[in-house]
Amino acid sequence: MKWVIPMYGLPREVTEKRQVEVELEEGAGMAEVLAAMADQAPELVGKVIIPDGSGKKRLADEFKFNINGTFYYAGMDFRLKRGDRIALLVPVTGG
C-alpha cells in the first residue's frame, strides 16, 4: 500500500519536499515507516531519523508522527491500517 506522508518544519526544509510517498504493508510500524522514509528522503537521516547503532532507526526526540490525530514519538510504536492518515511534524508550543 502507498502512504503519502506530509512533512512540516525542518523535515520539509531539509528535503525541499512537502511530502514523501512510501510503499508499506498494512500493519507497518514505526521502524518500517522510518526505513521507508530514509530510502525516499535520505536527507532526513541524521537530522530527523537517527540510526541507533544496531542498524535500526529511531525518530529524533523533537519530531512526532501524527496518525489520525494521535501523536507518536521515539519509543512508541503503531500499526498502520488502510485509510490511516500519517504526517511528520514538530509539535510546537509558544506564547
C-alpha positions in Angstrom: 0.0 0.0 0.0 1.1 3.5 -0.6 1.1 6.2 2.0 1.7 9.9 1.4 3.4 11.4 4.4 3.2 15.2 4.6 6.2 16.9 6.3 6.4 20.2 8.0 9.1 22.4 9.5 12.7 21.0 9.4 11.8 17.8 7.5 10.3 19.9 4.7 13.2 22.3 4.7 16.0 19.7 4.5 14.3 17.6 1.8 12.7 20.5 -0.1 9.6 18.3 -0.3 6.1 18.8 1.0 5.6 15.1 1.3 7.2 11.6 0.9 5.4 8.7 -0.7 6.3 5.3 0.7 5.2 1.8 -0.1 4.4 -0.2 3.1 2.4 -3.3 4.1 -0.7 -2.8 6.2 0.4 -3.3 9.8 3.8 -1.5 9.3 5.1 0.1 12.4 7.5 2.9 13.3 10.6 1.1 12.2 9.2 0.3 8.8 8.0 3.8 8.2 11.3 5.3 9.2 13.3 2.9 7.0 11.0 3.7 4.0 11.2 7.4 4.6 15.0 7.2 4.9 15.1 5.4 1.5 12.9 8.1 -0.2 14.4 11.1 1.6 18.0 10.3 2.8 18.4 14.0 3.8 16.3 13.1 6.9 18.9 10.7 8.2 21.0 12.3 11.0 18.6 15.2 11.5 15.1 13.7 11.8 15.8 9.9 11.5 18.6 8.8 13.8 20.5 5.5 13.3 20.7 3.8 16.7 23.9 1.9 16.0 22.3 -1.5 15.7 21.1 -1.0 12.2 17.7 0.3 13.3 16.5 3.8 13.1 14.6 6.0 15.5 12.8 9.3 15.3 14.7 12.2 16.7 13.3 13.4 20.0 11.8 16.7 18.8 9.8 15.1 16.0 6.5 13.2 16.1 4.2 11.3 13.7 0.6 12.2 13.8 -1.7 9.4 12.9 -5.3 10.1 12.7 -4.9 12.9 15.4 -2.7 10.9 17.8 1.0 11.7 18.3 3.6 9.0 18.3 7.3 9.7 19.1 10.5 7.8 19.7 10.0 4.8 21.9 6.3 4.4 20.8 5.0 2.1 18.1 1.9 1.9 15.9 0.5 -0.4 13.3 -0.8 1.3 10.1 -4.2 0.4 8.9 -5.8 1.1 5.5 -7.1 4.6 5.5 -4.8 5.9 8.2 -3.6 9.5 7.7 0.0 10.0 8.8 2.1 13.2 9.0 5.6 14.0 10.2 5.8 17.2 12.2 7.3 19.1 15.1 4.7 20.0 17.7 5.5 23.4 18.9 4.1 25.4 21.8 4.7 29.0 22.4 3.2 32.1 23.6 
